[in-house]
Amino acid sequence: AIATHLKTFELDLEKRTERCRMVMHVHTPKRSFDIVDELVFRTYTAPQMRELLATAPDLELAATYDFSYQIDEPIEIGPETQDIVLVLRKRAPARKRSRRTTA
């Protein structure tokens, strides 16, 4: 069995970074041990995320999920939304209009 614990220990709103420490308590039939890792996440407000996505016009937001990963239950981003997964897709290329000549 594995039990995990994730805790933020540094939040820098100016740099939009959040440093977290994850501890995984691993228990096997023969031994128990911990794995410790540090993660750095980029943090964005909803308006900042929309602004960032606007800088990549070839991508579009297909869906947004929380960490329950329920594919049939996408979520809407609101003021209290945290820890989301954005699914982006490449936009279809715009079709070129053909010039027709009439005789």
Phi and psi in degrees as a GROMACS rama.xvg file:
@    title "Ramachandran Plot"
@    xaxis  label "Phi"
@    yaxis  label "Psi"
@TYPE xy
-130.43  128.678  ILE-2
-115.769  135.084  ALA-3
-116.463  152.171  THR-4
-138.419  123.788  HIS-5
-119.383  127.568  LEU-6
-138.267  132.925  LYS-7
-77.6282  131.914  THR-8
-121.102  -7.04707  PHE-9
-153.833  128.673  GLU-10
-127.955  121.014  LEU-11
-117.951  98.7437  ASP-12
-68.312  -30.9654  LEU-13
-66.3861  -44.1475  GLU-14
-86.6704  -7.3919  LYS-15
58.6524  41.1661  ARG-16
-119.064  147.377  THR-17
-131.268  117.2  GLU-18
-96.043  129.651  ARG-19
-127.99  154.78  CYS-20
-116.991  129.257  ARG-21
-112.398  129.292  MET-22
-115.599  125.374  VAL-23
-109.81  115.947  MET-24
-90.9335  111.212  HIS-25
-104.102  128.713  VAL-26
-125.418  120.761  HIS-27
-117.468  170.038  THR-28
-60.0575  -25.4809  PRO-29
-103.175  -21.8992  LYS-30
-161.46  166.236  ARG-31
-128.325  142.573  SER-32
-156.179  165.845  PHE-33
-113.787  144.237  ASP-34
-117.421  126.051  ILE-35
-117.649  134.027  VAL-36
-141.082  155.026  ASP-37
-115.702  139.466  GLU-38
-125.707  144.712  LEU-39
-118.621  120.517  VAL-40
-107.411  148.437  PHE-41
-89.5385  135.864  ARG-42
-116.271  141.208  THR-43
-139.669  145.956  TYR-44
-79.426  165.522  THR-45
-58.4687  -44.9868  ALA-46
-62.3446  -38.0546  PRO-47
-63.626  -38.8046  GLN-48
-66.7206  -42.6791  MET-49
-61.8563  -41.4408  ARG-50
-63.182  -42.1768  GLU-51
-63.6826  -44.9542  LEU-52
-63.305  -31.6485  LEU-53
-66.331  -19.9621  ALA-54
-80.417  -5.84292  THR-55
-121.261  74.2723  ALA-56
-64.0622  -15.6538  PRO-57
-83.4162  -2.95987  ASP-58
-116.26  149.919  LEU-59
-134.794  152.463  GLU-60
-78.1124  118.036  LEU-61
-89.082  -39.6357  ALA-62
-166.958  161.863  ALA-63
-131.171  134.705  THR-64
-131.59  158.199  TYR-65
-95.0388  -174.529  ASP-66
-81.1437  12.6444  PHE-67
-82.4772  -14.2646  SER-68
54.109  39.1578  TYR-69
-85.4712  102.817  GLN-70
-60.59  -27.486  ILE-71
-88.1273  3.33294  ASP-72
-131.958  66.1119  GLU-73
-63.815  156.814  PRO-74
-114.221  162.005  ILE-75
-98.9821  139.406  GLU-76
-79.0925  127.457  ILE-77
-130.108  -176.869  GLY-78
-61.1938  -27.9526  PRO-79
-101.228  3.91946  GLU-80
-66.9181  133.722  THR-81
-137.739  158.565  GLN-82
50.3357  73.8659  ASP-83
-115.518  161.805  ILE-84
-117.039  121.443  VAL-85
-98.9404  131.573  LEU-86
-104.974  115.542  VAL-87
-107.714  150.172  LEU-88
-135.737  153.115  ARG-89
-73.2354  132.036  LYS-90
-67.6242  145.953  ARG-91
-67.139  140.15  ALA-92
-63.1482  143.069  PRO-93
-66.0443  137.237  ALA-94
-77.0959  137.253  ARG-95
-80.5834  135.522  LYS-96
-78.9766  132.08  ARG-97
-88.4108  144.748  SER-98
-88.6535  123.056  ARG-99
-101.393  136.363  ARG-100
-104.865  139.944  THR-101
-107.64  140.925  THR-102
